[in-house]
Amino acid sequence: MSDPTVYTGYFFAIEPLSTIVSSTLQNFVLILSVVTLVCLLVLANVKATMLVLTAVMSIEMMVLGSLHFLDLQFNMMSSIMLIVGVGLCVDFSAHTTHAFLHSTERTPHGKARDALRNVGLSIWNGAFSSIAAMMPMGLCKSYMVLTWWRMITLVISLGIWFGLCVVPVMLTLFDDDDGVSYGLVDGEGGAFDMRAVGEEEEEEEEEGEEEELEMVGVVRRGEKEGSRL
């Protein structure tokens, strides 16, 4: 006589819980690999890509640790939201980093200010409009809808914080400050060396000041000779 098999309708919902941790980690590694590849292609900078990935993983860890305070459990729905959150939170940090790398400023702090000036308002408007559009979902009684609303709102809020505050500071700390701007391209397709450009500008300013002093001296000598006559 064969061993009996026990099965009820509840097993359909309980069985995925045995593999949810491994499947979440597997999907998380896969999507991070894709994000890394895309950031490398778009940013063309290994260090900047690592900073963006650090910001993304930090946001995901914060969201995972906040499930208890959001009155949520780690289940299939929250696992899906964690994976979706990677694609949402990477935009904020990636846009700020891209603007930083393409800034024409010569100092790290100048690049950070220029990046926030160029894309900061756009990042804020996009995040605020997304949160405002999802506000009515907070009135819903469905557990799935509430899970979506609470976790996505938290992901976007943390994305704003990292994209506008944390990432610019990290970029200024880890910037090589090599004086090369990726926003300007010379005739042969290479990047301009902003230090060389700055030195040329300073030399031109010094030459202009010397010419002005010479002109002033000539005018004064002319005035003296005219007064003698």
Secondary structure, 3 states (H helix, E strand, C coil): CCCCCCCCCCHHHHHHHHCHHHHHHHHHHHHHHHHHHHHHHHHCCHHHHHHHHHHHHHHHHHHHHCCCCCCCCCCHHHHHHHHHHHHHHHHHHHHHHHHHHCCCCCCHHHHHHHHHHHHHHHHHHHHHHHHHHHHHHHHCCCHHHHHHHHHHHHHHHHHHHHHHHHHHHHHHHHCCCCCEEEEEECCCCCEEEHHHHHHHHHHHHHHHHHHHHHHHHHHHHHHHHHHHC
